[in-house]
């Protein structure tokens, strides 16, 4: 009897914690995209659109869900002292493929206003290192995003 109860609680606690981690990862990813938008000290409407499209497609969200996630992540980003709390979570929990998607979305936001600021590129390099993305993948994804803009 005790084993059945223990098994029940183990199952439900694990499921709940997985849902919480998933939510935190979505927030962390979106907060990094917002941080990228703020790097050049100019918020362009195209950057906001790029962020919302990225999170909508990456996380399979409705427009309303992506708007809510954006608003919550914006608050998280404002309250954060740096972006390392976000990159630690991503580095620990995302697969390599998911990390590459984060880098691609960051490049899309960086280029969405029509120009790449040196601070944006520096942040992208730093995040790439912090989430353990190979430099060759970093460059390959940059070129892929540039090609898609032509």
N, C-alpha and C positions, 0 to 999 in steps of 0.2 A: 504494500500500500504506500509506504513512504517513498519507494523508488518511483512509483507512478506519479506521485505529487511532485517529486523533485524533477522528473523528466518534463512534466507539464510546465513548471516554472522556468526551467532551463530553456525550453523551446520558446516560450513567450518573451522572456527577457532578451534572448538573442535576436529575435525578430524585431523587437522594439528598438534595440540598440543599433541594428542594421539600418532601420528606417531613420533614426536620428543621425547616424553617420552620413547617410545619403543626403539628407537635408543640409547638413553642415557642409558637405562637399559642393553642393549646388550654390550655397551662399558664398563659400570661399572662392569658387570659380567666378561667380558674378562680381564679387567685390574686386577681384583682380582686374576684370575687364573694365570696371568703373575707374579703378586706379590708373589704368592705362589711358583712359579718356582724359583724366585730369593732369597727365604729365606735362602737356604743353601749355598749361594754364589757360586753355581756351576750350570751351565746350561747344562742339559743333553738333547740330541736329543729326547729321549723318552718323556720328559716333554713337549717339543714343540708339538710333535705329539699328546699327550694326550689333550693338550689345544685345538688344532685345531679340533680334533675329537669331543671334548665336545661341542664346540660352533657350529660345523656343525650339530650335532644331536639335541642339545637343541633348536637351533633357525631355524632349517630346512634350512640351507644355502648350496649353492654350494661350491665346493672347492675354487673357485676364491673369492667368497663372504667372506668365512671364513678367507682366507688369508688377504683380505683387512681389515676386522674387526680386525684381530690380529695386523696388522701394525698400525692402528689408535689407538687401545687400548694400544699398547706398548708405543706410544708417550704420551697418556693421563697418563699412569702409571708413566712415567719418569717425567712428569711435576707436578704430584700430590705431595703434601707435606706429605700426609698420606692416608690411605685407608678408612678413615671415610666418605669422600665425596661419595665414592662408596657404602658403606654399608648403609648410610642414604637413598639413592635413592632406594636401594633394599628393605630395611625394610619398606619403605613407600608404595611401589608400587607392590611388588610381593605377590602372595598368599602364603600360607604356603607350598603348594606342590612345587611351584617354588623355594622357599627358600631351601627346602630340596634337590632339584635338584642341586642348587648352591653348597651346602655342599658336596653332593656326588661327583660332578665334582672336587671340591677342594681336596677331599681325593684321587681321582684318580690321579690328578697331583702330589700330595705329595708322593704317593707310586710308581709313574711311573718310577722313577730312581732306584727302588729296595730297597730303605731304607727310613725310616721316620726320618727326622731330628727333634730335639726338638724344634727348631724355627718354623718349619712347623706346628707341632702340636699346639704350643702356638698360632700361627696366626689363625689356624682353630678354636680353642676354642674361641678366641677373636671375630672372625667374626660371629661365631655361636651365641654368646651372643648379638652382635650388631644388628643382623637381627632377633632376637627373635626366635631362634630355641631351642626347649626344649632339655635339656641335654640327656634325654633318646633317642630322635631322633638322636642326634649327635653321640652317642655310637652305636646305631642300624645301622646307615649308615656306620660308620667306619667298623663295623664287616661285613656288606654286601660287601663292597669294598674289604676287606681282603679275604673274601670267594671267590670272583670272581677271585682273583689272583692265587688261588690254582690250 
